[in-house]
Each structure stands twice: as C-alpha cells, then as structure tokens.
Amino acid sequence: MEYVYGALLLHSAGQKIDEANLKKVMEAAGVKTDEAKIKALVASLEGVDIEEAISKAAAPVVAAPQAAAPSEGAPAEKKEEKPSEEEQEKAEEEAAEGLGALFG
C-alpha cells in the first residue's frame, strides 16, 4: 500500500511516476524497497488518468446519504446503570456456585 501512496505523492507533486522516482520516495520514507512491486505498480499505472480514477473512487463517498439526526421530540437514550457493589458481589457468588456444580 505504501507504494500506492508514494505514487500518489509523486502525482500530487507533479512528478513523473516512474521506477526511479518511486524508489527515491520509498527510500526517503524509510521503506525497504521491492523492485518487483515498484515495476508492477508503475506498469499498472501506465495509461491511467489518476485524477479521473481518484474522482471516480471518491464519488460514492460524496453521494452517500448522511445519517438522520435525531429529532428533538425523540426520547433520549437511556444510560445503563452500573450495578452496585452489593449486586456485583452477589452475582459473583452465584457464578462461583454455578461453577462448583461442574466439578461435582
């Protein structure tokens, strides 16, 4: 994925996306480069209009419906109350008794 980010960085900087430039970006970022991945990415991007691809990829996000805000007349959500210390101790004791039944 970092190779794609490197290619996008080169594109946004107006630089040519080729093997040498992409390798320089990866090395500058401290990434151990893989020549095969660099060659494959550069080859796959040949003839691709990156601006068009970005706009097509971003279009569904922009067109996604927004979540409806709760109306003022809607009842407020109830908060769960934490059990008291007594109730918690009782629940632990009951759980321990149930475990005792497992061992006869």
trRosetta pair geometry for C-beta under 8 A, 3 or more apart (Angstrom, degrees):
i j d omega theta_ij theta_ji phi_ij phi_ji
1 4 5.6 -50 -161 32 46 112
1 5 6.5 46 144 -18 71 103
2 5 5.3 -50 -149 37 41 115
2 6 6.3 47 150 -24 67 101
2 26 6.9 101 128 -122 111 93
2 29 7.0 -170 -178 108 123 151
2 31 5.4 177 127 -105 150 156
3 6 5.5 -49 -150 33 34 116
3 7 6.6 36 150 -19 64 102
3 22 6.8 41 -156 -179 84 123
3 26 6.9 -6 -100 -84 70 125
3 37 5.5 -148 -54 144 160 113
3 38 6.4 -148 -137 -91 127 58
3 41 4.9 -154 143 -46 126 162
4 7 5.6 -52 -150 35 34 111
4 8 6.4 34 150 -17 65 104
4 41 6.9 -145 -76 -138 61 131
5 8 5.6 -54 -148 38 33 112
5 9 6.3 38 151 -23 65 104
6 9 5.5 -51 -149 33 32 114
6 10 6.6 33 152 -17 64 102
6 22 5.3 98 126 -150 125 79
6 25 4.2 142 -155 107 106 132
6 26 5.5 -27 -92 -63 159 78
6 29 7.1 -119 -89 -3 106 144
6 31 8.0 -109 -57 36 133 149
7 10 5.7 -51 -150 36 34 111
7 11 6.3 36 151 -20 65 106
7 17 5.1 48 -146 -138 87 131
7 22 6.2 -3 -78 -109 74 115
7 41 6.1 -141 -50 156 139 125
7 42 7.9 -172 -102 -84 121 60
7 45 6.3 -163 -163 -68 146 160
7 50 7.9 -158 142 -111 103 140
8 11 5.4 -52 -146 37 34 114
8 12 6.2 30 157 -17 67 106
8 50 7.5 172 -110 -172 66 134
9 12 6.0 -55 -143 38 29 106
9 13 6.2 21 157 -12 63 112
9 25 6.0 152 81 -153 130 143
10 13 5.8 -65 -147 43 28 106
10 15 4.4 -87 -163 74 81 107
10 16 7.3 -47 167 84 121 24
10 17 4.9 131 100 -90 138 78
10 21 5.5 96 -122 136 138 125
10 22 6.6 -68 -31 -82 149 69
10 25 6.2 -104 -56 -45 99 151
11 14 7.8 41 176 -67 30 23
11 15 7.6 -85 -62 55 20 68
11 17 6.2 -6 -62 -53 82 121
11 50 5.0 -81 -141 101 154 165
15 21 5.6 177 146 -161 125 149
16 21 6.1 153 81 -9 72 154
17 21 6.6 -121 -128 77 30 128
17 22 6.4 50 -162 -58 72 107
17 42 6.4 -174 139 -121 88 80
17 45 5.8 -47 110 109 142 150
18 21 5.3 85 53 17 74 102
18 22 6.8 -150 89 -5 31 95
18 42 6.0 62 -145 -140 36 135
19 22 6.0 -62 -142 42 26 108
19 23 6.1 28 160 -22 65 110
19 35 7.9 35 -161 -151 121 75
19 38 5.3 92 -138 141 81 116
19 39 6.2 10 -101 -86 123 63
19 42 5.3 -75 -64 -24 72 163
20 23 5.9 -57 -148 35 26 111
20 24 6.5 28 153 -21 62 105
21 24 5.6 -53 -151 33 33 113
21 25 6.5 32 153 -18 65 104
22 25 5.7 -52 -150 35 34 111
22 26 6.4 32 153 -18 66 106
22 38 5.3 160 102 -147 127 103
22 41 7.0 171 -160 86 164 126
22 42 6.4 -140 1 -66 149 107
23 26 5.8 -55 -147 38 31 110
23 27 6.2 28 157 -16 66 108
23 33 5.4 44 -138 -134 81 162
23 35 7.9 9 -96 -104 121 67
23 38 5.8 22 -69 -130 84 160
24 27 5.9 -58 -145 40 28 108
24 28 6.2 29 155 -21 64 109
25 28 5.7 -56 -147 36 29 112
25 29 6.4 22 155 -15 63 109
26 29 5.8 -61 -150 40 30 108
26 31 4.4 -79 -172 69 85 115
26 33 4.8 106 106 -88 139 99
26 38 7.4 -104 -7 -86 150 116
27 30 7.6 52 -178 -70 33 20
27 31 7.2 -94 -75 56 27 69
27 33 6.2 -39 -61 -32 82 121
33 37 7.9 -149 -174 59 64 108
33 38 6.3 12 -172 -41 107 129
34 37 4.1 58 87 12 110 112
34 38 6.7 168 85 -14 57 84
35 38 5.7 -57 -148 37 33 112
35 39 6.2 31 157 -18 68 107
36 39 5.9 -54 -146 38 29 109
36 40 6.2 28 156 -19 64 109
37 40 5.7 -56 -144 38 30 111
37 41 6.2 28 158 -18 65 107
38 41 6.0 -58 -148 37 27 107
38 42 6.3 23 158 -15 64 109
39 42 6.0 -58 -145 40 28 108
39 43 6.1 26 157 -17 65 111
40 43 5.8 -59 -146 40 27 110
40 44 6.2 23 157 -18 64 110
41 44 5.8 -58 -144 38 29 108
41 45 6.3 21 158 -15 65 111
42 45 6.0 -63 -148 39 28 107
42 46 7.2 50 150 -44 61 89
43 46 5.9 -32 -160 -4 37 115
44 48 7.5 17 138 -23 62 139
45 48 5.0 -91 -158 36 54 124
45 50 7.3 11 -157 -72 110 103
48 53 6.0 11 173 -37 108 138
49 52 3.9 44 101 17 115 117
49 53 6.5 158 88 -17 61 85
50 53 5.5 -55 -145 38 34 112
50 54 6.2 36 156 -21 67 104
51 54 5.8 -54 -148 35 29 111
51 55 6.4 25 155 -16 64 107
52 55 5.9 -56 -147 38 31 108
52 56 6.3 29 155 -17 65 107
53 56 5.9 -55 -146 38 30 109
53 57 6.2 27 156 -18 64 109
54 57 5.8 -58 -146 39 29 109
54 58 6.1 19 158 -13 66 112
55 58 5.9 -59 -140 43 29 105
55 59 6.4 51 155 -47 62 96
56 59 5.7 -35 -150 4 31 120
57 60 7.8 -57 -179 23 33 96
58 61 5.4 -61 -163 39 54 115
58 62 6.2 50 146 -22 82 106
59 62 5.9 -60 -149 36 33 108
59 63 6.1 17 161 -9 69 114
60 63 5.8 -64 -140 47 32 104
60 64 6.5 55 156 -51 65 91
61 64 5.9 -33 -156 -4 31 117
70 74 4.7 -103 -178 54 101 147
71 74 4.9 114 61 -20 76 100
83 87 3.9 -117 -179 93 110 125
83 88 4.9 143 100 -58 116 81
83 91 7.1 38 127 -9 169 138
84 87 4.8 94 52 10 77 101
84 88 6.9 -141 94 -6 39 90
85 88 5.6 -57 -146 38 31 113
85 89 6.2 32 156 -20 66 106
86 89 5.9 -56 -148 36 28 109
86 90 6.3 28 154 -19 64 107
87 90 5.6 -54 -147 36 31 113
87 91 6.3 32 154 -20 65 106
88 91 5.7 -54 -149 35 31 111
88 92 6.5 32 152 -19 63 105
89 92 5.7 -55 -150 35 32 112
89 93 6.4 33 152 -20 66 104
90 93 5.7 -53 -150 35 32 112
90 94 6.4 31 153 -18 65 105
91 94 5.8 -53 -147 37 32 111
91 95 6.4 33 153 -20 64 106
92 95 5.7 -54 -148 36 31 111
92 96 6.4 33 152 -20 65 105
93 96 5.7 -54 -149 35 32 112
93 97 6.5 33 152 -20 65 103
94 97 5.7 -51 -148 34 33 112
94 98 6.5 34 152 -19 63 105
95 98 5.7 -54 -152 35 33 113
95 99 6.6 35 150 -20 65 103
96 99 5.6 -53 -151 34 34 112
96 100 6.7 43 149 -28 64 99
97 100 5.6 -47 -155 24 36 117
97 101 7.3 42 149 -23 61 96
98 101 5.9 -46 -163 21 39 114
98 102 7.7 46 143 -25 60 95
99 102 5.6 -42 -167 15 47 118
99 103 7.5 22 149 -3 69 103
100 103 6.3 -72 -160 43 40 98
101 104 7.8 53 -171 -71 35 20
